[in-house]
Amino acid sequence: MKTFSAMSIPDKRLTMQAYEQLSLVFRTLADEPTELPIEVKEKFALQDKRLQQLIEALETDILSD
């Protein structure tokens, strides 16, 4: 991804850690039994999926450096 190409390795790792933490929050909100509407839970699940894709892109980018 061009967005990550200009970042330093430490910044990429920090970004990846932040994405992983946010992903955990989204997964928890999507999976835990709560009174949230199903539409909201589905949105959190989609956001988690997108974050997982970004994490994978960062991992690939870090390995290629």
C-alpha positions in Angstrom: 0.0 0.0 0.0 1.3 3.4 -0.9 0.0 4.8 2.5 2.5 2.7 4.4 5.5 2.9 2.0 6.7 6.3 3.4 6.5 5.1 7.0 9.5 4.0 9.0 9.6 0.4 10.3 9.0 1.5 13.9 6.0 3.6 12.8 4.6 0.6 10.8 5.0 -1.6 13.9 3.2 0.9 16.1 0.4 1.3 13.6 0.1 -2.5 13.3 -0.1 -2.7 17.2 -2.8 0.0 17.2 -4.8 -1.8 14.5 -4.5 -5.1 16.4 -5.9 -3.4 19.6 -8.7 -1.7 17.8 -9.5 -5.0 16.0 -9.9 -6.7 19.3 -12.3 -4.0 20.5 -14.3 -4.4 17.3 -14.3 -8.2 17.6 -15.4 -8.0 21.2 -18.3 -5.6 20.4 -19.4 -7.7 17.4 -19.2 -11.1 19.2 -20.2 -10.4 22.8 -23.8 -10.7 23.8 -25.0 -7.1 24.1 -28.1 -5.1 23.4 -26.5 -3.5 20.4 -28.6 -3.8 17.2 -27.4 -6.5 14.7 -26.6 -3.8 12.2 -24.1 -2.2 14.5 -22.6 -5.6 15.3 -22.3 -6.3 11.6 -20.6 -2.9 11.1 -18.0 -3.8 13.8 -17.4 -7.1 12.2 -16.8 -5.5 8.8 -14.5 -2.9 10.4 -12.5 -5.8 12.1 -12.2 -7.5 8.8 -10.8 -4.4 7.1 -8.4 -3.9 10.0 -7.2 -7.5 9.5 -6.5 -6.7 5.9 -4.5 -3.6 6.8 -2.6 -5.6 9.4 -1.7 -8.1 6.8 -0.6 -5.4 4.4 1.6 -3.9 7.1 3.1 -7.3 7.9 3.9 -7.9 4.2 5.4 -4.4 3.9 7.6 -4.8 7.0 8.9 -8.2 5.8 9.7 -6.8 2.4 11.9 -4.0 3.9 
